[in-house]
Amino acid sequence: MTDQHIPEPVASFIAAVNAHDESAFLEAFVESGYVDDWGRIFRGRDEIKAWSDKEFLGARGTLTVREVEVEGRVVTVVGDWRSTHANGLSSFEIVPEEGQIASMTIREG
Protein backbone atom coordinates (compact mmCIF):
# COMPACT_ATOMS: atom_id res chain seq x y z
CA MET A 1 0.00 0.00 0.00
CA THR A 2 1.41 3.40 -0.95
CA ASP A 3 -0.20 6.55 0.43
CA GLN A 4 0.46 9.51 2.69
CA HIS A 5 -1.03 8.01 5.86
CA ILE A 6 1.80 7.38 8.28
CA PRO A 7 0.95 4.78 10.93
CA GLU A 8 2.03 5.04 14.56
CA PRO A 9 4.61 4.95 16.01
CA VAL A 10 6.27 6.15 12.79
CA ALA A 11 4.19 9.35 12.54
CA SER A 12 5.19 10.45 16.05
CA PHE A 13 8.80 9.50 15.35
CA ILE A 14 8.91 11.72 12.23
CA ALA A 15 7.27 14.55 14.18
CA ALA A 16 10.01 14.23 16.84
CA VAL A 17 12.70 14.31 14.15
CA ASN A 18 11.27 17.42 12.49
CA ALA A 19 10.86 19.14 15.88
CA HIS A 20 14.49 18.23 16.74
CA ASP A 21 13.15 16.68 19.97
CA GLU A 22 16.11 14.53 21.02
CA SER A 23 14.37 12.96 23.99
CA ALA A 24 11.31 11.84 21.98
CA PHE A 25 13.59 10.71 19.13
CA LEU A 26 15.72 8.48 21.37
CA GLU A 27 12.80 7.17 23.42
CA ALA A 28 11.07 6.14 20.19
CA PHE A 29 13.61 3.30 19.86
CA VAL A 30 13.40 0.09 21.85
CA GLU A 31 16.42 -0.39 24.12
CA SER A 32 18.03 -2.79 21.63
CA GLY A 33 16.99 -0.78 18.58
CA TYR A 34 19.36 0.13 15.80
CA VAL A 35 19.91 2.50 12.88
CA ASP A 36 21.46 1.22 9.66
CA ASP A 37 22.69 4.34 7.85
CA TRP A 38 23.94 3.14 4.47
CA GLY A 39 25.49 0.03 6.03
CA ARG A 40 26.86 1.69 9.14
CA ILE A 41 25.08 0.15 12.14
CA PHE A 42 24.42 2.05 15.37
CA ARG A 43 22.97 -0.19 18.11
CA GLY A 44 21.27 0.98 21.26
CA ARG A 45 20.31 4.48 22.28
CA ASP A 46 23.87 5.58 23.16
CA GLU A 47 25.24 4.76 19.70
CA ILE A 48 22.12 6.16 18.02
CA LYS A 49 22.53 9.41 19.98
CA ALA A 50 26.23 9.73 19.05
CA TRP A 51 25.36 9.21 15.36
CA SER A 52 22.36 11.55 15.52
CA ASP A 53 24.31 14.30 17.28
CA LYS A 54 26.59 14.58 14.22
CA GLU A 55 24.46 13.46 11.27
CA PHE A 56 20.74 13.56 12.07
CA LEU A 57 19.16 15.80 14.72
CA GLY A 58 22.45 17.58 15.40
CA ALA A 59 22.62 18.41 11.69
CA ARG A 60 19.19 20.11 12.02
CA GLY A 61 17.66 17.50 9.74
CA THR A 62 14.08 17.64 8.53
CA LEU A 63 12.10 15.13 6.52
CA THR A 64 9.37 16.07 4.07
CA VAL A 65 7.42 12.89 3.42
CA ARG A 66 6.71 12.12 -0.24
CA GLU A 67 5.54 8.51 -0.09
CA VAL A 68 4.60 5.90 2.51
CA GLU A 69 4.40 2.17 1.95
CA VAL A 70 3.27 -0.38 4.52
CA GLU A 71 4.11 -4.01 3.88
CA GLY A 72 3.48 -6.33 6.80
CA ARG A 73 5.00 -4.64 9.82
CA VAL A 74 7.55 -2.64 7.80
CA VAL A 75 6.81 1.03 7.11
CA THR A 76 8.90 2.60 4.34
CA VAL A 77 8.92 6.38 4.16
CA VAL A 78 10.47 8.07 1.15
CA GLY A 79 11.08 11.73 1.63
CA ASP A 80 13.20 14.74 0.99
CA TRP A 81 15.86 14.89 3.71
CA ARG A 82 17.48 18.28 4.35
CA SER A 83 20.23 18.91 6.88
CA THR A 84 23.63 20.50 7.31
CA HIS A 85 25.15 17.01 6.85
CA ALA A 86 23.35 15.50 3.82
CA ASN A 87 20.49 16.35 1.49
CA GLY A 88 18.33 14.48 -0.97
CA LEU A 89 15.64 11.91 -1.50
CA SER A 90 16.03 9.14 1.06
CA SER A 91 14.24 5.94 1.99
CA PHE A 92 13.65 5.17 5.67
CA GLU A 93 12.60 1.55 6.27
CA ILE A 94 11.22 1.45 9.79
CA VAL A 95 10.25 -1.66 11.72
CA PRO A 96 7.92 -0.92 14.63
CA GLU A 97 7.86 -3.13 17.72
CA GLU A 98 5.27 -2.80 20.48
CA GLY A 99 4.67 0.93 19.93
CA GLN A 100 8.34 1.83 19.44
CA ILE A 101 10.95 1.54 16.69
CA ALA A 102 13.02 -1.65 16.48
CA SER A 103 15.08 -0.50 13.50
CA MET A 104 15.48 2.20 10.89
CA THR A 105 17.38 1.52 7.68
CA ILE A 106 18.34 4.55 5.58
CA ARG A 107 19.08 4.26 1.88
CA GLU A 108 18.75 6.32 -1.30
CA GLY A 109 15.13 7.22 -2.09
Phi and psi in radians as a Rosetta constraint file:
Dihedral C 1 N 2 CA 2 C 2 CIRCULARHARMONIC -2.079 0.35
Dihedral N 2 CA 2 C 2 N 3 CIRCULARHARMONIC 2.147 0.35
Dihedral C 2 N 3 CA 3 C 3 CIRCULARHARMONIC -2.818 0.35
Dihedral N 3 CA 3 C 3 N 4 CIRCULARHARMONIC -2.926 0.35
Dihedral C 3 N 4 CA 4 C 4 CIRCULARHARMONIC -1.804 0.35
Dihedral N 4 CA 4 C 4 N 5 CIRCULARHARMONIC -0.058 0.35
Dihedral C 4 N 5 CA 5 C 5 CIRCULARHARMONIC -1.262 0.35
Dihedral N 5 CA 5 C 5 N 6 CIRCULARHARMONIC 2.181 0.35
Dihedral C 5 N 6 CA 6 C 6 CIRCULARHARMONIC -1.888 0.35
Dihedral N 6 CA 6 C 6 N 7 CIRCULARHARMONIC 2.002 0.35
Dihedral C 6 N 7 CA 7 C 7 CIRCULARHARMONIC -1.264 0.35
Dihedral N 7 CA 7 C 7 N 8 CIRCULARHARMONIC 2.761 0.35
Dihedral C 7 N 8 CA 8 C 8 CIRCULARHARMONIC -1.346 0.35
Dihedral N 8 CA 8 C 8 N 9 CIRCULARHARMONIC 2.609 0.35
Dihedral C 8 N 9 CA 9 C 9 CIRCULARHARMONIC -1.527 0.35
Dihedral N 9 CA 9 C 9 N 10 CIRCULARHARMONIC 0.110 0.35
Dihedral C 9 N 10 CA 10 C 10 CIRCULARHARMONIC -1.139 0.35
Dihedral N 10 CA 10 C 10 N 11 CIRCULARHARMONIC -0.704 0.35
Dihedral C 10 N 11 CA 11 C 11 CIRCULARHARMONIC -1.045 0.35
Dihedral N 11 CA 11 C 11 N 12 CIRCULARHARMONIC -0.798 0.35
Dihedral C 11 N 12 CA 12 C 12 CIRCULARHARMONIC -1.166 0.35
Dihedral N 12 CA 12 C 12 N 13 CIRCULARHARMONIC -0.618 0.35
Dihedral C 12 N 13 CA 13 C 13 CIRCULARHARMONIC -1.095 0.35
Dihedral N 13 CA 13 C 13 N 14 CIRCULARHARMONIC -0.810 0.35
Dihedral C 13 N 14 CA 14 C 14 CIRCULARHARMONIC -1.124 0.35
Dihedral N 14 CA 14 C 14 N 15 CIRCULARHARMONIC -0.679 0.35
Dihedral C 14 N 15 CA 15 C 15 CIRCULARHARMONIC -1.074 0.35
Dihedral N 15 CA 15 C 15 N 16 CIRCULARHARMONIC -0.713 0.35
Dihedral C 15 N 16 CA 16 C 16 CIRCULARHARMONIC -1.122 0.35
Dihedral N 16 CA 16 C 16 N 17 CIRCULARHARMONIC -0.716 0.35
Dihedral C 16 N 17 CA 17 C 17 CIRCULARHARMONIC -1.065 0.35
Dihedral N 17 CA 17 C 17 N 18 CIRCULARHARMONIC -0.889 0.35
Dihedral C 17 N 18 CA 18 C 18 CIRCULARHARMONIC -1.179 0.35
Dihedral N 18 CA 18 C 18 N 19 CIRCULARHARMONIC -0.413 0.35
Dihedral C 18 N 19 CA 19 C 19 CIRCULARHARMONIC -1.550 0.35
Dihedral N 19 CA 19 C 19 N 20 CIRCULARHARMONIC -0.059 0.35
Dihedral C 19 N 20 CA 20 C 20 CIRCULARHARMONIC 0.982 0.35
Dihedral N 20 CA 20 C 20 N 21 CIRCULARHARMONIC 0.689 0.35
Dihedral C 20 N 21 CA 21 C 21 CIRCULARHARMONIC -1.595 0.35
Dihedral N 21 CA 21 C 21 N 22 CIRCULARHARMONIC 1.613 0.35
Dihedral C 21 N 22 CA 22 C 22 CIRCULARHARMONIC -1.038 0.35
Dihedral N 22 CA 22 C 22 N 23 CIRCULARHARMONIC -0.745 0.35
Dihedral C 22 N 23 CA 23 C 23 CIRCULARHARMONIC -1.065 0.35
Dihedral N 23 CA 23 C 23 N 24 CIRCULARHARMONIC -0.887 0.35
Dihedral C 23 N 24 CA 24 C 24 CIRCULARHARMONIC -1.117 0.35
Dihedral N 24 CA 24 C 24 N 25 CIRCULARHARMONIC -0.655 0.35
Dihedral C 24 N 25 CA 25 C 25 CIRCULARHARMONIC -1.059 0.35
Dihedral N 25 CA 25 C 25 N 26 CIRCULARHARMONIC -0.905 0.35
Dihedral C 25 N 26 CA 26 C 26 CIRCULARHARMONIC -1.189 0.35
Dihedral N 26 CA 26 C 26 N 27 CIRCULARHARMONIC -0.709 0.35
Dihedral C 26 N 27 CA 27 C 27 CIRCULARHARMONIC -1.222 0.35
Dihedral N 27 CA 27 C 27 N 28 CIRCULARHARMONIC -0.267 0.35
Dihedral C 27 N 28 CA 28 C 28 CIRCULARHARMONIC -1.175 0.35
Dihedral N 28 CA 28 C 28 N 29 CIRCULARHARMONIC -0.453 0.35
Dihedral C 28 N 29 CA 29 C 29 CIRCULARHARMONIC -1.512 0.35
Dihedral N 29 CA 29 C 29 N 30 CIRCULARHARMONIC 2.469 0.35
Dihedral C 29 N 30 CA 30 C 30 CIRCULARHARMONIC -1.121 0.35
Dihedral N 30 CA 30 C 30 N 31 CIRCULARHARMONIC 2.773 0.35
Dihedral C 30 N 31 CA 31 C 31 CIRCULARHARMONIC -0.916 0.35
Dihedral N 31 CA 31 C 31 N 32 CIRCULARHARMONIC -0.679 0.35
Dihedral C 31 N 32 CA 32 C 32 CIRCULARHARMONIC -1.688 0.35
Dihedral N 32 CA 32 C 32 N 33 CIRCULARHARMONIC 0.260 0.35
Dihedral C 32 N 33 CA 33 C 33 CIRCULARHARMONIC -1.140 0.35
Dihedral N 33 CA 33 C 33 N 34 CIRCULARHARMONIC 2.859 0.35
Dihedral C 33 N 34 CA 34 C 34 CIRCULARHARMONIC -2.551 0.35
Dihedral N 34 CA 34 C 34 N 35 CIRCULARHARMONIC 2.771 0.35
Dihedral C 34 N 35 CA 35 C 35 CIRCULARHARMONIC -2.027 0.35
Dihedral N 35 CA 35 C 35 N 36 CIRCULARHARMONIC 2.291 0.35
Dihedral C 35 N 36 CA 36 C 36 CIRCULARHARMONIC -1.944 0.35
Dihedral N 36 CA 36 C 36 N 37 CIRCULARHARMONIC 1.762 0.35
Dihedral C 36 N 37 CA 37 C 37 CIRCULARHARMONIC -1.787 0.35
Dihedral N 37 CA 37 C 37 N 38 CIRCULARHARMONIC 1.624 0.35
Dihedral C 37 N 38 CA 38 C 38 CIRCULARHARMONIC 0.968 0.35
Dihedral N 38 CA 38 C 38 N 39 CIRCULARHARMONIC 0.737 0.35
Dihedral C 38 N 39 CA 39 C 39 CIRCULARHARMONIC 1.635 0.35
Dihedral N 39 CA 39 C 39 N 40 CIRCULARHARMONIC -0.192 0.35
Dihedral C 39 N 40 CA 40 C 40 CIRCULARHARMONIC -1.580 0.35
Dihedral N 40 CA 40 C 40 N 41 CIRCULARHARMONIC 2.149 0.35
Dihedral C 40 N 41 CA 41 C 41 CIRCULARHARMONIC -1.790 0.35
Dihedral N 41 CA 41 C 41 N 42 CIRCULARHARMONIC 2.305 0.35
Dihedral C 41 N 42 CA 42 C 42 CIRCULARHARMONIC -2.159 0.35
Dihedral N 42 CA 42 C 42 N 43 CIRCULARHARMONIC 1.919 0.35
Dihedral C 42 N 43 CA 43 C 43 CIRCULARHARMONIC -1.804 0.35
Dihedral N 43 CA 43 C 43 N 44 CIRCULARHARMONIC 2.385 0.35
Dihedral C 43 N 44 CA 44 C 44 CIRCULARHARMONIC 1.377 0.35
Dihedral N 44 CA 44 C 44 N 45 CIRCULARHARMONIC 2.795 0.35
Dihedral C 44 N 45 CA 45 C 45 CIRCULARHARMONIC -1.123 0.35
Dihedral N 45 CA 45 C 45 N 46 CIRCULARHARMONIC -0.579 0.35
Dihedral C 45 N 46 CA 46 C 46 CIRCULARHARMONIC -1.133 0.35
Dihedral N 46 CA 46 C 46 N 47 CIRCULARHARMONIC -0.826 0.35
Dihedral C 46 N 47 CA 47 C 47 CIRCULARHARMONIC -1.172 0.35
Dihedral N 47 CA 47 C 47 N 48 CIRCULARHARMONIC -0.681 0.35
Dihedral C 47 N 48 CA 48 C 48 CIRCULARHARMONIC -1.089 0.35
Dihedral N 48 CA 48 C 48 N 49 CIRCULARHARMONIC -0.744 0.35
Dihedral C 48 N 49 CA 49 C 49 CIRCULARHARMONIC -1.080 0.35
Dihedral N 49 CA 49 C 49 N 50 CIRCULARHARMONIC -0.804 0.35
Dihedral C 49 N 50 CA 50 C 50 CIRCULARHARMONIC -1.052 0.35
Dihedral N 50 CA 50 C 50 N 51 CIRCULARHARMONIC -0.748 0.35
Dihedral C 50 N 51 CA 51 C 51 CIRCULARHARMONIC -1.113 0.35
Dihedral N 51 CA 51 C 51 N 52 CIRCULARHARMONIC -0.858 0.35
Dihedral C 51 N 52 CA 52 C 52 CIRCULARHARMONIC -1.094 0.35
Dihedral N 52 CA 52 C 52 N 53 CIRCULARHARMONIC -0.654 0.35
Dihedral C 52 N 53 CA 53 C 53 CIRCULARHARMONIC -1.007 0.35
Dihedral N 53 CA 53 C 53 N 54 CIRCULARHARMONIC -0.583 0.35
Dihedral C 53 N 54 CA 54 C 54 CIRCULARHARMONIC -1.651 0.35
Dihedral N 54 CA 54 C 54 N 55 CIRCULARHARMONIC -0.657 0.35
Dihedral C 54 N 55 CA 55 C 55 CIRCULARHARMONIC -2.106 0.35
Dihedral N 55 CA 55 C 55 N 56 CIRCULARHARMONIC -0.153 0.35
Dihedral C 55 N 56 CA 56 C 56 CIRCULARHARMONIC -2.174 0.35
Dihedral N 56 CA 56 C 56 N 57 CIRCULARHARMONIC -1.618 0.35
Dihedral C 56 N 57 CA 57 C 57 CIRCULARHARMONIC -1.158 0.35
Dihedral N 57 CA 57 C 57 N 58 CIRCULARHARMONIC -0.693 0.35
Dihedral C 57 N 58 CA 58 C 58 CIRCULARHARMONIC -1.121 0.35
Dihedral N 58 CA 58 C 58 N 59 CIRCULARHARMONIC -0.363 0.35
Dihedral C 58 N 59 CA 59 C 59 CIRCULARHARMONIC -1.632 0.35
Dihedral N 59 CA 59 C 59 N 60 CIRCULARHARMONIC 0.243 0.35
Dihedral C 59 N 60 CA 60 C 60 CIRCULARHARMONIC 1.002 0.35
Dihedral N 60 CA 60 C 60 N 61 CIRCULARHARMONIC 0.674 0.35
Dihedral C 60 N 61 CA 61 C 61 CIRCULARHARMONIC -1.207 0.35
Dihedral N 61 CA 61 C 61 N 62 CIRCULARHARMONIC 2.521 0.35
Dihedral C 61 N 62 CA 62 C 62 CIRCULARHARMONIC -2.369 0.35
Dihedral N 62 CA 62 C 62 N 63 CIRCULARHARMONIC 2.593 0.35
Dihedral C 62 N 63 CA 63 C 63 CIRCULARHARMONIC -2.131 0.35
Dihedral N 63 CA 63 C 63 N 64 CIRCULARHARMONIC 2.113 0.35
Dihedral C 63 N 64 CA 64 C 64 CIRCULARHARMONIC -1.763 0.35
Dihedral N 64 CA 64 C 64 N 65 CIRCULARHARMONIC 1.925 0.35
Dihedral C 64 N 65 CA 65 C 65 CIRCULARHARMONIC -1.220 0.35
Dihedral N 65 CA 65 C 65 N 66 CIRCULARHARMONIC 2.291 0.35
Dihedral C 65 N 66 CA 66 C 66 CIRCULARHARMONIC -1.902 0.35
Dihedral N 66 CA 66 C 66 N 67 CIRCULARHARMONIC -0.595 0.35
Dihedral C 66 N 67 CA 67 C 67 CIRCULARHARMONIC -2.690 0.35
Dihedral N 67 CA 67 C 67 N 68 CIRCULARHARMONIC 2.504 0.35
Dihedral C 67 N 68 CA 68 C 68 CIRCULARHARMONIC -2.299 0.35
Dihedral N 68 CA 68 C 68 N 69 CIRCULARHARMONIC 2.316 0.35
Dihedral C 68 N 69 CA 69 C 69 CIRCULARHARMONIC -2.264 0.35
Dihedral N 69 CA 69 C 69 N 70 CIRCULARHARMONIC 2.306 0.35
Dihedral C 69 N 70 CA 70 C 70 CIRCULARHARMONIC -2.024 0.35
Dihedral N 70 CA 70 C 70 N 71 CIRCULARHARMONIC 2.129 0.35
Dihedral C 70 N 71 CA 71 C 71 CIRCULARHARMONIC -2.342 0.35
Dihedral N 71 CA 71 C 71 N 72 CIRCULARHARMONIC 1.896 0.35
Dihedral C 71 N 72 CA 72 C 72 CIRCULARHARMONIC 1.133 0.35
Dihedral N 72 CA 72 C 72 N 73 CIRCULARHARMONIC -2.235 0.35
Dihedral C 72 N 73 CA 73 C 73 CIRCULARHARMONIC -1.647 0.35
Dihedral N 73 CA 73 C 73 N 74 CIRCULARHARMONIC -0.015 0.35
Dihedral C 73 N 74 CA 74 C 74 CIRCULARHARMONIC -1.575 0.35
Dihedral N 74 CA 74 C 74 N 75 CIRCULARHARMONIC 2.261 0.35
Dihedral C 74 N 75 CA 75 C 75 CIRCULARHARMONIC -1.960 0.35
Dihedral N 75 CA 75 C 75 N 76 CIRCULARHARMONIC 2.080 0.35
Dihedral C 75 N 76 CA 76 C 76 CIRCULARHARMONIC -1.883 0.35
Dihedral N 76 CA 76 C 76 N 77 CIRCULARHARMONIC 2.149 0.35
Dihedral C 76 N 77 CA 77 C 77 CIRCULARHARMONIC -1.966 0.35
Dihedral N 77 CA 77 C 77 N 78 CIRCULARHARMONIC 2.145 0.35
Dihedral C 77 N 78 CA 78 C 78 CIRCULARHARMONIC -1.862 0.35
Dihedral N 78 CA 78 C 78 N 79 CIRCULARHARMONIC 2.246 0.35
Dihedral C 78 N 79 CA 79 C 79 CIRCULARHARMONIC -2.739 0.35
Dihedral N 79 CA 79 C 79 N 80 CIRCULARHARMONIC 2.991 0.35
Dihedral C 79 N 80 CA 80 C 80 CIRCULARHARMONIC -1.546 0.35
Dihedral N 80 CA 80 C 80 N 81 CIRCULARHARMONIC 1.946 0.35
Dihedral C 80 N 81 CA 81 C 81 CIRCULARHARMONIC -1.668 0.35
Dihedral N 81 CA 81 C 81 N 82 CIRCULARHARMONIC 2.232 0.35
Dihedral C 81 N 82 CA 82 C 82 CIRCULARHARMONIC -2.245 0.35
Dihedral N 82 CA 82 C 82 N 83 CIRCULARHARMONIC 2.245 0.35
Dihedral C 82 N 83 CA 83 C 83 CIRCULARHARMONIC -2.774 0.35
Dihedral N 83 CA 83 C 83 N 84 CIRCULARHARMONIC 3.097 0.35
Dihedral C 83 N 84 CA 84 C 84 CIRCULARHARMONIC -1.423 0.35
Dihedral N 84 CA 84 C 84 N 85 CIRCULARHARMONIC -0.093 0.35
Dihedral C 84 N 85 CA 85 C 85 CIRCULARHARMONIC -1.769 0.35
Dihedral N 85 CA 85 C 85 N 86 CIRCULARHARMONIC -0.786 0.35
Dihedral C 85 N 86 CA 86 C 86 CIRCULARHARMONIC -2.668 0.35
Dihedral N 86 CA 86 C 86 N 87 CIRCULARHARMONIC 2.689 0.35
Dihedral C 86 N 87 CA 87 C 87 CIRCULARHARMONIC -2.445 0.35
Dihedral N 87 CA 87 C 87 N 88 CIRCULARHARMONIC 2.631 0.35
Dihedral C 87 N 88 CA 88 C 88 CIRCULARHARMONIC 2.365 0.35
Dihedral N 88 CA 88 C 88 N 89 CIRCULARHARMONIC 3.082 0.35
Dihedral C 88 N 89 CA 89 C 89 CIRCULARHARMONIC -1.247 0.35
Dihedral N 89 CA 89 C 89 N 90 CIRCULARHARMONIC 2.186 0.35
Dihedral C 89 N 90 CA 90 C 90 CIRCULARHARMONIC -2.315 0.35
Dihedral N 90 CA 90 C 90 N 91 CIRCULARHARMONIC 2.679 0.35
Dihedral C 90 N 91 CA 91 C 91 CIRCULARHARMONIC -1.917 0.35
Dihedral N 91 CA 91 C 91 N 92 CIRCULARHARMONIC 2.273 0.35
Dihedral C 91 N 92 CA 92 C 92 CIRCULARHARMONIC -2.072 0.35
Dihedral N 92 CA 92 C 92 N 93 CIRCULARHARMONIC 1.846 0.35
Dihedral C 92 N 93 CA 93 C 93 CIRCULARHARMONIC -1.622 0.35
Dihedral N 93 CA 93 C 93 N 94 CIRCULARHARMONIC 1.983 0.35
Dihedral C 93 N 94 CA 94 C 94 CIRCULARHARMONIC -2.039 0.35
Dihedral N 94 CA 94 C 94 N 95 CIRCULARHARMONIC 2.291 0.35
Dihedral C 94 N 95 CA 95 C 95 CIRCULARHARMONIC -1.947 0.35
Dihedral N 95 CA 95 C 95 N 96 CIRCULARHARMONIC 1.877 0.35
Dihedral C 95 N 96 CA 96 C 96 CIRCULARHARMONIC -1.300 0.35
Dihedral N 96 CA 96 C 96 N 97 CIRCULARHARMONIC 2.708 0.35
Dihedral C 96 N 97 CA 97 C 97 CIRCULARHARMONIC -2.625 0.35
Dihedral N 97 CA 97 C 97 N 98 CIRCULARHARMONIC 1.950 0.35
Dihedral C 97 N 98 CA 98 C 98 CIRCULARHARMONIC 0.868 0.35
Dihedral N 98 CA 98 C 98 N 99 CIRCULARHARMONIC 0.848 0.35
Dihedral C 98 N 99 CA 99 C 99 CIRCULARHARMONIC 1.438 0.35
Dihedral N 99 CA 99 C 99 N 100 CIRCULARHARMONIC 0.080 0.35
Dihedral C 99 N 100 CA 100 C 100 CIRCULARHARMONIC -2.256 0.35
Dihedral N 100 CA 100 C 100 N 101 CIRCULARHARMONIC -2.992 0.35
Dihedral C 100 N 101 CA 101 C 101 CIRCULARHARMONIC -1.879 0.35
Dihedral N 101 CA 101 C 101 N 102 CIRCULARHARMONIC 2.151 0.35
Dihedral C 101 N 102 CA 102 C 102 CIRCULARHARMONIC -1.478 0.35
Dihedral N 102 CA 102 C 102 N 103 CIRCULARHARMONIC -0.682 0.35
Dihedral C 102 N 103 CA 103 C 103 CIRCULARHARMONIC -2.734 0.35
Dihedral N 103 CA 103 C 103 N 104 CIRCULARHARMONIC 2.703 0.35
Dihedral C 103 N 104 CA 104 C 104 CIRCULARHARMONIC -2.385 0.35
Dihedral N 104 CA 104 C 104 N 105 CIRCULARHARMONIC 2.124 0.35
Dihedral C 104 N 105 CA 105 C 105 CIRCULARHARMONIC -1.946 0.35
Dihedral N 105 CA 105 C 105 N 106 CIRCULARHARMONIC 2.163 0.35
Dihedral C 105 N 106 CA 106 C 106 CIRCULARHARMONIC -1.886 0.35
Dihedral N 106 CA 106 C 106 N 107 CIRCULARHARMONIC 2.244 0.35
Dihedral C 106 N 107 CA 107 C 107 CIRCULARHARMONIC -2.489 0.35
Dihedral N 107 CA 107 C 107 N 108 CIRCULARHARMONIC 3.109 0.35
Dihedral C 107 N 108 CA 108 C 108 CIRCULARHARMONIC -1.131 0.35
Dihedral N 108 CA 108 C 108 N 109 CIRCULARHARMONIC 2.441 0.35
